[in-house]
Amino acid sequence: KEKVRLPMIVLLDIDGFRHFVLIKGISDSEVLVGDPARGLKVYSYSRFSEYWNGTAFVIRSHLVQGRDGFLGDGHWPQVARAPMQKGLSGPSLGHTLPYWPSTREW
């Protein structure tokens, strides 16, 4: 983790779907991945290791810019984790749907 500290492109195989993703950050126990198919995701090291074949593409000609863009612990955007508690604490769709305007009013 400390040796890399650069964004890199890696090939993942998730349930038979092979595609390239961008590693945006690494913490002590997780990997932050920008996935064009699944969005911004956080994987544990063990889960990430299951998907990754060990190949990585790293651009080393611009180390300063790369390290500035690499996200360490505490700098990961909140969008990487789903706000699960928000859905549990609010009213259900069935309770709010009758109060929505009809499509004719839009």
Buried (B, 14 or more C-beta within 10 A) or exposed (E): EEEBEBBBBBBBEBEEEEEEBBBBBBBEEBBBBBBEEEEBBBBEBEBBEEBBEEEEEEEEEEEEEBEEEBBBEEEBEEEBEEEEEEEEEEEEEEEEEEEEEEEEEE
